[in-house]
């Protein structure tokens, strides 16, 4: 239940900020998101918007006891348009 709610919220929040999420999934300790970025978007800003707002939302919903926060670092890799279909489930 927590996973589905979190993933749905991330997709909806990203969409409201003009970030298109192609696919998203998570495991116990990390999340994978495949996004299509507009020419005027920067990776650092997109990550900041997704991580920051989702941390706030998780804390506000009381899903976890205490204060929730993502790790400070993140990993990103670019994928060509032709490879996107191979990355999607």
Backbone as a ProteinNet text record, in pm:
[ID]
protein_1_A
[PRIMARY]
XXXXXXXXXXXXXXXXXXXXXXXXXXXXXXXXXXXXXXXXXXXXXXXXXXXXXXXXXXXXXXXXXXXXXXXXXXXXXXXXXXXXXXXXX
[TERTIARY]
82.5	0	86.6	189.9	276.8	344.4	397.3	469	378.9	258.8	169	131	102.5	67.8	182.4	303.1	420.5	445.8	444.6	471.1	366.1	240.4	133.9	152.7	186.9	206.5	323.7	432.4	548.8	511.9	440.5	401.1	309.3	208.7	114.6	182.6	268.7	338.8	433.8	505.6	597.4	520	408.8	327.1	283.7	246	201	313.5	437.1	553.8	615.8	545	593.6	702.9	710.3	808.4	732.4	771.4	702.7	775.4	706.9	762.1	719	815.8	786.5	752.8	831.7	807.6	876.4	822	878.4	855.7	953	940.2	1035.5	1011.8	1100.9	1114.1	1221.3	1244.2	1261.1	1298.4	1302.4	1387.8	1501.1	1593	1626.6	1560.4	1583.6	1472	1476.8	1371.6	1436.3	1371.5	1416.3	1307.5	1347.7	1251.8	1310.6	1235.2	1273.1	1188.5	1253.9	1182.1	1223.5	1133.4	1163.9	1174.1	1288	1310.7	1293.9	1236.9	1226.6	1362.4	1383.1	1511	1546.5	1445.6	1472.7	1481.3	1475.4	1485.6	1628.6	1672.2	1801.4	1778.7	1869.1	1856.3	1852.9	1942.1	1947.5	1817.1	1754	1627.7	1514.5	1510	1407.2	1419.6	1540.9	1562.7	1524.8	1564.5	1530.3	1379.2	1305.9	1160.7	1096.2	1142.2	1083.6	1118.7	1246.4	1288	1232.1	1241	1198.4	1050.5	968.9	824.7	779	837.9	795.2	836.5	951.1	991.1	890	851.6	753.4	620.7	575.2	447.9	451.8	559.7	571.9	565.8	637.4	637.5	499	428.5	296.1	191.5	205.5	106.4	126.2	241.4	268.1	297.7	340.3	372.8	486.7	578.2	692.9	696.8	741.3	760	886.7	882.3	998.1	999.2	1109	1122.9	1184.2	1120.4	1169.5	1256.3	1356.1	1437.2	1509.8	1518.5	1596.6	1744.5	1829.5	1973.4	2005.5	2114.5	2155.3	2196	2263.4	2314.6	2211.2	2237	2154.4	2241.9	2194.5	2264.5	2175.1	2232.3	2155.3	2232.7	2158.7	2217.7	2125.3	2180.9	2096.3	2070.5	1954.6	1913.2	1863.2	1910.1	1864.6	1717.2	1652.2	1510.6	1485.9	1574.5	1555.9	1569	1636.8	1654.7	1544.5	1459	1355.8	1265.6	1224.1	1134.9	1202.3	1333.1	1404.9	1415	1402.8	1413.2	1280.1	1173.5	1041.9	997.9	925.7	879.5	778
-120	0	126	129.4	247.1	268.6	159.6	169.4	226.7	171.9	217.8	364.9	403.2	542.6	636.5	597.8	680.8	695.7	585.4	591.8	674.8	656.5	735.1	883.6	914.2	1054.2	1114.9	1042.2	1093.2	1124.6	1034.1	1055.6	1176.9	1186.4	1298.4	1431.9	1433.7	1555.9	1597.6	1501.2	1532.1	1592.3	1530	1579.5	1723.4	1755.2	1891.4	1993	1946.8	2034.2	2026	1961.8	1952.2	1849	1751.9	1644	1519.3	1459.3	1340.8	1215.9	1134.7	1009.6	897.6	836.3	723.8	599.3	572	457.9	482.3	422	437.4	307.7	272.1	155	172.7	100.1	109.5	-25.3	-37	-150.8	-93	-174.3	-131.6	-7.2	4.4	112.9	210.4	200	298.2	294.5	393.8	411	431.5	381.9	402.6	480.4	585.1	664.9	691.1	658.8	691.9	811.6	922.8	1045.9	1095.6	1168.8	1241.6	1387.9	1447.3	1586.5	1682	1796.9	1903.4	1971.4	2042	2107.6	2210.6	2270.1	2373.3	2318.2	2186.4	2125.5	2078	2089.5	2035.1	1914.3	1820.1	1699.6	1732.6	1820.2	1851.3	1913.1	1997.1	2059.4	1957.3	1869.4	1765.5	1675.3	1632.2	1545.8	1619.5	1745.5	1825.1	1833.2	1858.4	1869.6	1737.5	1628.1	1497.8	1455.4	1464.3	1419.5	1509.2	1638.7	1731.6	1722.8	1725.3	1723.2	1588	1478.9	1347.2	1324.2	1376.9	1367.5	1439.3	1557.7	1636.3	1560.8	1507.2	1434.7	1312.6	1235.2	1116	1154.8	1260.1	1305.4	1351.9	1422.8	1474	1363.8	1256.9	1149.4	1058	1064.4	979.3	835.2	811.7	676.4	614.6	698.4	652.7	728.1	660.7	729.2	812	931.2	1019.5	1094.4	1160.5	1240.7	1156.1	1155.6	1080.8	1171.5	1115.3	1189.3	1094.7	1133.4	1057.2	1081.6	996	1019.7	1149.2	1211.5	1336.3	1311.7	1201.9	1175.4	1101.6	1099.5	1024.5	982	885.4	836.7	862.1	910.4	935.5	884.9	839.7	791.3	834	882.4	919.5	797.5	797.5	687.5	748.8	698.5	750.7	717	793.9	771.5	629.8	580.5	446.7	336.9	366.1	266.7	270	370.4	384.7	262.6	210	94.1	-28	-36.7	-149	-130	-7.9	20.5	3.7	8	2.6	-142.2	-166.6	-303.1	-351.1
0	0	0	81.7	86.4	-47.3	-104.9	-232.6	-341.1	-356.7	-461.5	-443.4	-319.3	-291.5	-321.2	-283.2	-308.3	-457.5	-531.1	-674.7	-747.3	-711.6	-773.6	-743.1	-619.6	-583	-660.1	-671.8	-745	-889.5	-954.8	-1094.2	-1106.2	-1020.1	-1027	-996.2	-894.9	-859.8	-971.3	-1028.2	-1137.6	-1254.8	-1290.3	-1402	-1377.1	-1253.5	-1221.9	-1236.5	-1235.2	-1249.3	-1388.8	-1482.1	-1619.1	-1639	-1549	-1559.4	-1603.4	-1715.9	-1765.7	-1717.2	-1638	-1586.3	-1679.9	-1746.3	-1835.5	-1754.5	-1651	-1563.5	-1430.3	-1325.9	-1191.9	-1115.2	-1034.2	-949.1	-832	-725.2	-611.2	-542.9	-469.3	-381.9	-242.3	-149.2	-9.5	15.3	-53.7	-18.7	-131.2	-246.5	-352.2	-455.8	-542.1	-642.7	-779.2	-883.9	-1021	-1093.4	-1163.7	-1239.8	-1377.6	-1480.9	-1617.1	-1657.3	-1685	-1718.3	-1855.9	-1919.2	-2041.3	-2002.1	-2028.5	-1987.7	-2105.1	-2076.2	-2175.5	-2188.1	-2297.3	-2322.7	-2216	-2152.7	-2051.5	-1909.6	-1892.9	-1760.6	-1735.7	-1610.8	-1573.1	-1483.4	-1491.5	-1411	-1262.4	-1218.4	-1075.6	-1026.4	-1106	-1065.6	-1063.9	-1162.9	-1167	-1045	-1014.4	-897.5	-769.9	-759.4	-641	-622.6	-729.9	-720.6	-679.6	-736.9	-704.7	-562.7	-527.4	-393.9	-284.1	-303.2	-198.8	-168.3	-272	-249.6	-197.5	-248.5	-201.7	-56.5	-15.3	126.1	214.9	172.7	248.3	255.7	143.2	137.8	228.2	224	308.1	455.8	492	631.9	674.6	586.5	619.4	631.7	555.7	560.1	680	743.2	857.9	821	698	653.2	734.2	777	854	985.7	1088.1	1215.6	1205.7	1257.9	1249.9	1117.1	1091.1	969.6	858.8	743.6	628.6	542.5	479.7	383.7	290.6	164.1	67.6	94.1	40.9	48.4	-25.1	12.6	-50.7	-196.1	-221.5	-355.9	-441.1	-570.1	-663.4	-781.4	-856.1	-974.4	-1094.2	-1201.8	-1323.1	-1444	-1540.4	-1665.4	-1778.1	-1887	-1999.5	-2086.9	-2148.3	-2234.5	-2364	-2476.2	-2604.9	-2625	-2708.5	-2734.6	-2786.1	-2871.6	-2927.5	-2821.8	-2710	-2605.5	-2500.9	-2503.5	-2401	-2395	-2506.2	-2504.3	-2442.9	-2455.1	-2393.1	-2242	-2191.4	-2048.2	-1976.6	-2051.3	-1989	-1970.3	-1859.2	-1833	-1933.3
[MASK]
+++++++++++++++++++++++++++++++++++++++++++++++++++++++++++++++++++++++++++++++++++++++++

